[in-house]
Structure formats: C-alpha cells, structure tokens
Amino acid sequence: MPITPQVLDELLKDYKTPDDMLGSDGLLQQLTKALVERALEGEMTHHLGYPPHDVAGDNSGNSRNGKSKKTITGKRGTVEIEVPRDRQAEFEPQLVKKGHRRFDGFDDKIISMYARGMSCRQIQAHLQEIYSVEVSPDLISTVTDGVIDEVRSWQSRPLDALYPILYLDALQVKIKSEGRVANKAIYLAIGVNLQGTKEVLGMWASENEGAKFWLSVVTELKNRGVRDIFIACVDGLKGFPERLRPCFQRRPCNCVWFTLSDIRWLMCRSKIARL
C-alpha cells in the first residue's frame, strides 16, 4: 500500500533539524518502534485467533498476558520495543524471534566488514562511529563464528560420484590478514554435473600454486565421493597432469586432460575450419 503525501506531512510536521529524523530518538527510530510493535501485535492476534479485548477470548484457554521490554539492534541503532506475551507462553514471534536482538541484515554488515579483513575491535569501533551502536567483540565473534561453521559444512559436503567435466585452476588474489595484504593462490574446483549445471566443488587457499597441493585437493574430492570424471580442464602447470592423471583412471571411462592453451588452440582451429 503506497504512503500518501498526507501521511508524510503528518509525520514531518514537527521536523526542524536532521536529528529530528535521524537522531537516537528521531522519527525513524520512533517509526521503527511503532511498526515493529504493531506487527508483533498482529502476530499475536493471528496466534490467538481474536483481536485485543474481543469477547471471543473469554474462557478460550489462552489470552494476552501483558508485554515484555526488549532492546533490538538495527542498522540505525538500538530501539526498545514491547513484545506481547500470552498466558501459555506459546507465542513465537517471527519478526523478532525469541532470543534474537538484531534485525535481519545487521549480521550481514558485520560479516561484510570481517570479510574485508577488519578485526573484531575495528568492527566494534566502526559500528559505534557510523551507527552509534554498542556491540561487544564477543557478539562479533559469535556472528562470524556462525558463518565459519556454515562454510566448513559447505566445504565438507558430499559430492556426486561422477562429473563429466572438471575444471581445476588457481587464481592469484590479494588477501588482507592481520593488517597486512599478501598474495595468495585460491584453488578452484568446478564440476559440471550430469544435469549440465556448473557446481563449485571447493575452494582452498595457499601461499602459491603447486602440483603437490593440487594432489591434496583431488584427494579431498575423492574422499567426498567423486569417483570418476570424463574431461579434466587444467592449465599448463608443470607436473600437474602427471600427478593427477592416475587419480581418475580406475574406471573404464578414462580422463582426457586438456590445458587451457589446448582449448584455445581447438577453438581457433574450429573457427579457421569454418572459413
């Protein structure tokens, strides 16, 4: 439903300075509080099946039981809200869930800064300076550790037994760690499954690219379920094909190893043949 100019005029009738809108007790904070509390009240009505003060709640077995105060953190700071309760303690709010004190999207900001190489203390100072939000280093560590657990789960997930095409390559990227920027080799394994969809099988970081590390990568892929491939696309790293070729030749369907220069040559030859 669109917000009419009349509604905006009513909201802004006392507006004089930016603090009236953006301050810690400004219009946006008040509006956030009002909207969240109204939405939670709507969730309670849906949960109980009747609105406040309705006679349908008499002797229904469950009813409203006051409200509890809760401070939530969003991208514009902290807001104190009142969360409705029911007598049987069965109400499970969805907008601000039990045990949660942060809006969706706030954790994303922490993760984004962490991915850019900022320490927990630097993230804490940044949030305090930009959003006027007091966040403890322990909270930041909890958020980032939760993401790390998901990453580890993704890294160890089971893989298909067969990938018709497997791409193996490493990228040289600059990574900031402990306040210093250094070049790292990011190993990539991308497989094309039987449905024809590309799938990132894994990513690994090392100081530089080497055939020995690639052997450990392929060994991990095998341990996660990969048994055979049809075509492997690799670059011209010395000793790379020789180390990896035996890994996938235990089945009748052998691997065919192409370097990227081979693929470019075949594409060029194909173009010439069509002229």
C-alpha positions as CSV (number, residue, x, y, z in Angstrom):
1,M,0.0,0.0,0.0
2,P,1.6,3.4,-1.0
3,I,2.2,6.0,1.6
4,T,0.2,9.1,0.8
5,P,1.6,12.7,1.0
6,Q,-0.9,13.4,3.7
7,V,0.7,10.7,5.9
8,L,4.2,12.0,5.2
9,D,3.1,15.6,6.0
10,E,1.6,14.4,9.3
11,L,4.8,12.6,10.2
12,L,7.1,15.5,9.3
13,K,5.0,18.4,10.8
14,D,7.5,18.8,13.7
15,Y,10.6,18.3,11.6
16,K,13.2,21.1,12.0
17,T,16.7,19.5,12.1
18,P,18.3,16.3,10.8
19,D,18.3,15.0,14.4
20,D,14.6,15.2,14.4
21,M,14.6,12.4,11.8
22,L,17.9,10.6,12.2
23,G,18.7,11.1,15.9
24,S,18.7,8.4,18.5
25,D,15.1,9.4,19.4
26,G,14.2,10.7,15.9
27,L,11.3,10.0,13.6
28,L,12.9,6.9,12.0
29,Q,13.6,5.3,15.4
30,Q,10.0,6.1,16.6
31,L,8.6,4.8,13.4
32,T,10.6,1.6,13.6
33,K,9.4,1.0,17.1
34,A,5.7,1.7,16.2
35,L,5.8,-0.5,13.1
36,V,7.5,-3.4,14.9
37,E,5.2,-3.3,17.8
38,R,2.1,-3.1,15.6
39,A,3.4,-6.1,13.5
40,L,4.0,-8.1,16.7
41,E,0.5,-7.3,17.9
42,G,-0.8,-8.6,14.6
43,E,1.2,-11.8,15.0
44,M,-0.3,-12.2,18.5
45,T,-3.8,-11.7,17.1
46,H,-3.1,-14.4,14.4
47,H,-1.8,-16.7,17.1
48,L,-4.7,-16.4,19.4
49,G,-7.4,-16.0,16.7
50,Y,-9.0,-12.9,18.1
51,P,-8.1,-9.2,18.4
52,P,-7.4,-7.4,21.8
53,H,-10.4,-7.0,24.1
54,D,-12.6,-9.3,21.9
55,V,-15.2,-11.4,23.8
56,A,-14.0,-14.4,21.7
57,G,-11.1,-14.6,24.1
58,D,-13.3,-15.3,27.2
59,N,-12.6,-18.8,28.5
60,S,-10.6,-19.6,25.4
61,G,-7.8,-21.3,27.3
62,N,-5.2,-18.7,26.3
63,S,-5.1,-14.9,26.2
64,R,-2.8,-11.9,26.2
65,N,-0.6,-11.6,29.3
66,G,1.0,-8.2,29.1
67,K,4.2,-7.2,27.4
68,S,7.9,-7.5,28.0
69,K,10.5,-5.0,27.0
70,K,13.3,-5.9,24.6
71,T,16.1,-3.8,23.0
72,I,16.8,-4.7,19.4
73,T,19.7,-3.5,17.2
74,G,19.3,-2.4,13.7
75,K,21.3,-0.6,11.0
76,R,20.2,2.8,12.6
77,G,21.0,1.9,16.2
78,T,19.1,0.4,19.1
79,V,15.3,0.5,19.7
80,E,13.5,-0.6,22.8
81,I,10.2,-2.4,21.9
82,E,7.4,-4.1,23.8
83,V,6.8,-7.7,22.8
84,P,3.3,-9.1,23.6
85,R,3.0,-12.3,25.7
86,D,0.4,-15.0,26.1
87,R,-0.5,-16.8,29.3
88,Q,0.5,-20.2,28.0
89,A,3.9,-18.9,26.7
90,E,3.2,-20.4,23.2
91,F,3.6,-17.3,21.2
92,E,6.6,-17.4,18.8
93,P,7.1,-14.0,17.2
94,Q,8.5,-14.2,13.7
95,L,9.6,-10.6,13.1
96,V,11.9,-10.5,16.1
97,K,12.3,-14.1,17.3
98,K,12.9,-15.2,20.8
99,G,16.5,-14.9,21.8
100,H,17.2,-12.6,18.8
101,R,18.1,-9.0,19.4
102,R,19.2,-8.0,15.9
103,F,17.3,-7.2,12.8
104,D,18.0,-9.3,9.6
105,G,20.8,-7.5,7.7
106,F,22.7,-6.3,10.7
107,D,24.7,-9.5,10.9
108,D,25.4,-9.1,7.1
109,K,27.2,-5.8,7.9
110,I,29.4,-7.5,10.4
111,I,30.3,-10.3,8.0
112,S,31.0,-7.9,5.2
113,M,33.5,-5.9,7.3
114,Y,35.0,-9.1,8.6
115,A,35.5,-10.3,5.0
116,R,37.3,-7.1,4.2
117,G,39.9,-8.0,6.8
118,M,38.7,-5.9,9.7
119,S,39.4,-7.2,13.2
120,C,36.6,-7.5,15.9
121,R,37.8,-4.4,17.6
122,Q,37.9,-2.4,14.3
123,I,34.3,-3.6,13.5
124,Q,33.2,-2.6,17.0
125,A,34.7,0.9,16.6
126,H,33.2,1.3,13.1
127,L,29.7,0.4,14.2
128,Q,30.0,2.8,17.1
129,E,31.1,5.6,14.9
130,I,28.7,5.2,12.0
131,Y,25.6,3.7,13.6
132,S,26.1,4.7,17.3
133,V,25.6,1.1,18.2
134,E,27.4,-0.5,21.2
135,V,28.4,-4.0,20.0
136,S,30.7,-6.2,22.1
137,P,33.7,-8.1,20.5
138,D,32.1,-11.3,21.8
139,L,28.9,-10.6,19.7
140,I,31.0,-10.0,16.6
141,S,32.9,-13.2,17.2
142,T,29.6,-15.1,17.6
143,V,28.3,-13.8,14.3
144,T,31.5,-14.6,12.4
145,D,31.9,-18.0,14.0
146,G,28.4,-18.9,12.9
147,V,29.3,-18.1,9.3
148,I,32.6,-20.1,9.6
149,D,30.6,-23.1,10.8
150,E,28.4,-22.9,7.7
151,V,31.5,-22.5,5.5
152,R,33.0,-25.6,7.0
153,S,29.8,-27.6,6.5
154,W,29.8,-26.5,2.8
155,Q,33.4,-27.4,2.4
156,S,32.8,-31.0,3.7
157,R,29.5,-31.7,2.0
158,P,29.2,-35.0,0.0
159,L,29.7,-34.8,-3.8
160,D,28.3,-36.7,-6.8
161,A,30.2,-39.8,-7.9
162,L,30.6,-38.6,-11.5
163,Y,31.2,-35.2,-13.0
164,P,31.5,-35.3,-16.8
165,I,33.7,-32.2,-16.8
166,L,36.0,-30.9,-14.1
167,Y,37.8,-27.5,-14.1
168,L,40.8,-27.1,-11.9
169,D,42.5,-23.7,-11.8
170,A,44.1,-21.3,-9.3
171,L,43.6,-17.5,-9.0
172,Q,46.2,-15.1,-7.6
173,V,44.4,-12.7,-5.3
174,K,45.4,-10.2,-2.7
175,I,44.1,-11.0,0.8
176,K,44.2,-8.8,3.9
177,S,45.1,-10.7,7.0
178,E,46.2,-9.3,10.4
179,G,46.5,-5.9,8.9
180,R,48.8,-6.9,6.0
181,V,48.0,-7.6,2.4
182,A,49.6,-10.6,0.7
183,N,49.2,-12.5,-2.5
184,K,47.5,-15.9,-2.1
185,A,46.7,-18.7,-4.5
186,I,43.0,-19.6,-4.4
187,Y,42.5,-23.1,-5.8
188,L,39.1,-23.7,-7.5
189,A,37.5,-26.9,-8.4
190,I,34.3,-26.5,-10.6
191,G,32.4,-29.5,-11.8
192,V,29.7,-29.9,-14.4
193,N,27.2,-32.5,-13.1
194,L,25.0,-34.9,-15.1
195,Q,22.3,-32.2,-15.3
196,G,24.7,-29.9,-17.1
197,T,24.9,-27.4,-14.2
198,K,28.2,-26.0,-13.0
199,E,28.9,-26.6,-9.4
200,V,31.7,-25.2,-7.2
201,L,33.1,-28.2,-5.5
202,G,35.5,-26.4,-3.3
203,M,37.9,-23.5,-2.7
204,W,41.3,-23.7,-1.0
205,A,43.9,-21.1,-0.2
206,S,47.7,-21.5,-0.2
207,E,50.8,-19.3,-0.5
208,N,51.4,-20.3,-4.1
209,E,50.2,-22.8,-6.8
210,G,51.8,-26.2,-7.0
211,A,51.1,-29.7,-8.3
212,K,51.6,-31.2,-4.9
213,F,48.8,-29.1,-3.4
214,W,46.6,-29.9,-6.3
215,L,47.1,-33.6,-5.5
216,S,45.8,-33.0,-2.0
217,V,42.8,-31.1,-3.5
218,V,41.9,-34.0,-5.8
219,T,42.4,-36.5,-2.9
220,E,39.8,-34.5,-0.8
221,L,37.4,-34.5,-3.7
222,K,37.7,-38.3,-3.9
223,N,37.2,-38.6,-0.2
224,R,34.0,-36.6,-0.5
225,G,32.5,-39.0,-3.1
226,V,33.9,-38.2,-6.5
227,R,34.8,-41.5,-8.3
228,D,35.4,-40.5,-11.9
229,I,35.3,-37.8,-14.5
230,F,35.3,-37.7,-18.3
231,I,37.2,-34.5,-19.1
232,A,39.6,-32.5,-16.9
233,C,40.5,-28.9,-17.9
234,V,43.7,-27.8,-16.3
235,D,46.4,-25.2,-17.1
236,G,50.0,-25.7,-18.1
237,L,51.4,-26.0,-14.6
238,K,54.5,-28.3,-14.7
239,G,53.8,-31.8,-13.4
240,F,50.1,-31.1,-12.9
241,P,48.6,-33.6,-15.3
242,E,51.2,-36.3,-14.5
243,R,50.4,-36.1,-10.8
244,L,46.6,-36.1,-11.2
245,R,46.1,-38.5,-14.1
246,P,46.2,-41.7,-12.0
247,C,43.6,-40.5,-9.6
248,F,40.6,-41.0,-12.0
249,Q,41.7,-43.9,-14.2
250,R,40.4,-46.8,-12.1
251,R,37.1,-47.0,-14.2
252,P,36.7,-47.9,-17.8
253,C,35.8,-44.2,-18.7
254,N,39.2,-42.5,-18.7
255,C,40.0,-38.9,-18.3
256,V,41.0,-36.7,-21.2
257,W,43.3,-33.9,-19.9
258,F,43.1,-30.5,-21.7
259,T,45.2,-27.5,-20.8
260,L,43.6,-24.0,-21.3
261,S,46.1,-23.4,-24.2
262,D,44.8,-26.7,-25.8
263,I,41.2,-25.4,-25.6
264,R,42.2,-22.0,-27.1
265,W,44.0,-23.8,-29.9
266,L,41.0,-26.1,-30.6
267,M,38.6,-23.1,-30.7
268,C,40.9,-21.2,-33.1
269,R,41.2,-24.3,-35.3
270,S,37.4,-24.7,-35.3
271,K,37.0,-21.1,-36.4
272,I,39.5,-21.5,-39.2
273,A,37.8,-24.7,-40.4
274,R,34.5,-22.7,-40.8
275,L,36.1,-20.1,-43.0
